[in-house]
């Protein structure tokens, strides 16, 4: 169902399996080189099912279940539905920025369909959501979707609970301030605040009584996550997170032009500058403006490489930059 201020009945379990930003989608991220996509993502979710069912865990997905608000691949959506329905406890899903076309969840978003069909419970509005009975302790849980204000005070929202936890999907300044990021702050009455949206695992920060945590994504989409280890996490009744290993391949990115052998810095700078002089000259030519895919410019640069016997390291850098420039122009 879709929750907008509604509360679920109390859920008895042995803990809560927390899954960060799956980004399920039929479109393979640009530098991933998986032979079959998106099996890497689905395989991790299948492992999450096994962990949750074996250990009697409830399930929370931190947002961005989908990579695009409208997933066009019907077969992929059916595969995802089969996996999600395999959880013994219906997953509770926060709304991330990739899940919505507008500022809030609407009927035109794929995630809404899953909620309306009772495949998952989707939290569409910031509110308390449910209480979880974990052994002898009772945990109150609330959620704030992307773009909605994180509450500063949750006192009185739950009665008779031993721990209060809140789940968010926001830009939070865990590793320092940056434009638009919210610094962790004390949320009155909140013991644990667990955030999605930021894809790298972050060190926890204590602000007053509230411990802010960011487990990170289970899907590495970009090269800045090359060293990130995808994991699910179990939240226990004391508010601690325990990491759970998920299957993943280390070498999944095409790093052409990103990682090269060490070279003399001055020499590389001179050669890159020379190559880009050629690029700029080509770009100003009336004939080359007709090349929408960059093929004419690329031919000119390759000829320059051959004439100057340019090193492979520099060639890789320039080719990568040209490819990205053409892709940006096309979009």
C-alpha positions, -999 to +999 in steps of 0.1 A: +000+000+000+009+037-002+013+053+032+006+090+036+003+093+074-011+058+078+005+033+103+010-004+098+001-029+124+029-039+148+054-062+131+071-090+151+106-098+138+142-104+149+155-071+134+153-049+104+172-056+072+182-022+057+188-021+020+204+010+004+194+025-029+191-005-053+186+016-085+169-012-104+168-003-141+171-018-175+196+009-186+231-001-177+252+027-161+277+041-187+310+027-173+296-007-160+308-035-182+286-064-169+279-089-196+243-092-183+225-062-168+207-057-144+214-092-130+240-078-107+213-057-089+187-085-089+212-110-075+219-088-045+182-084-039+178-122-041+205-125-015+187-100+007+156-122+005+176-152+017+191-132+046+158-117+057+138-149+055+164-171+072+168-146+101+131-135+104+139-099+096+116-071+085+128-051+055+134-014+048+146+000+015+161+034+019+148+049-014+156+048-051+143+013-056+141+023-093+168+041-112+142+059-133+107+071-122+092+052-151+109+019-158+098+009-194+110-028-193+079-048-183+099-081-180+123-064-156+094-051-134+079-086-133+113-100-122+116-074-095+080-081-083+088-118-080+118-110-058+100-085-036+071-108-031+095-135-019+103-115+013+084-130+042+077-095+055+065-070+029+093-045+023+088-009+036+101+015+010+111+051+013+107+074-018+139+086-033+146+112-059+150+086-087+116+072-079+096+103-087+091+125-118+078+154-098+082+166-062+062+137-047+051+102-057+023+101-083+003+074-101+026+079-131+056+065-112+066+028-113+070+027-075+034+038-070+022+007-090+042-016-067+026+001-037-009+000-050-006-037-059+007-045-023+041-057-035+057-032-011+045-006+014+056+028+001+060+058+024+049+088+004+047+114+032+070+121+062+054+105+092+057+077+118+051+044+100+051+014+123+063-003+155+085-034+154+086-059+182+122-072+183+124-097+211+115-080+243+121-045+229+098-023+209+111+000+181+092+029+166+100+037+130+092+068+109+103+079+074+109+111+054+110+108+016+133+129-006+125+166-007+104+166+024+116+182+057+132+160+083+114+165+116+134+182+144+112+166+171+095+132+171+087+131+208+052+118+214+048+101+180+053+066+196+043+055+231+059+027+251+088+021+227+123+014+237+140+029+207+129+054+181+144+052+146+139+074+115+148+068+079+155+095+054+167+101+018+186+133+018+219+152+011+235+150+045+269+165+052+285+134+068+321+141+056+320+179+056+297+208+045+289+213+008+262+233-010+227+221-002+238+194+023+221+194+057+245+190+087+235+162+111+214+177+139+198+165+171+163+152+164+145+153+198+133+118+207+152+101+179+179+076+188+189+065+153+186+082+119+195+061+089+199+079+056+199+068+019+207+089-012+245+091-004+260+061-021+292+056-001+291+042+034+297+070+059+311+071+094+283+076+119+279+110+136+263+116+170+243+149+172+228+152+207+210+119+213+206+111+176+231+089+159+231+096+121+242+067+098+245+062+061+249+025+050+255+032+013+241+017-019+240-019-029+245-009-066+277+008-077+267+030-107+298+052-111+335+050-109+338+070-077+323+039-061+350+015-073+362+009-038+327+008-022+317-026-008+279-032-014+263-046+018+229-049+034+227-041+072+207-055+101+193-029+125+189-045+160+167-035+189+196-015+204+201+007+173+233-009+160+239-019+124+255-052+115+269-056+079+258-084+057+279-095+027+263-094-007+276-110-039+296-085-061+324-084-086+353-062-080+362-054-116+330-040-130+340-006-144+356+004-177+383+026-164+397+037-197+411+072-193+405+071-156+433+050-143+466+050-161+502+042-152+522+069-135+538+093-160+559+125-160+534+152-151+549+179-172+551+156-203+515+145-199+503+181-195+522+192-227+508+163-247+472+168-235+475+205-243+487+197-278+459+172-284+433+197-272+447+224-295+439+200-323+405+195-309+397+232-307+410+238-342+387+210-355+358+222-336+360+256-353+360+242-388+327+245-407+332+210-421+336+194-387+305+210-373+285+185-393+299+157-372+273+151-345+290+119-332+324+134-330+338+111-356+356+138-377+371+154-347+382+119-335+399+112-368+418+145-366+430+137-331+440+102-340+460+115-369+477+139-345+484+111-321+501+091-350+521+120-362+534+129-327+537+093-315+516+103-285+518+080-255+490+055-248+483+072-214+476+105-230+456+090-258+433+072-233+427+105-214+418+125-245+396+098-260+377+095-227+372+133-225+361+134-261+336+106-256+321+124-226+319+157-245+301+140-274+277+122-250+269+155-232+263+172-265+240+144-276+219+146-245 
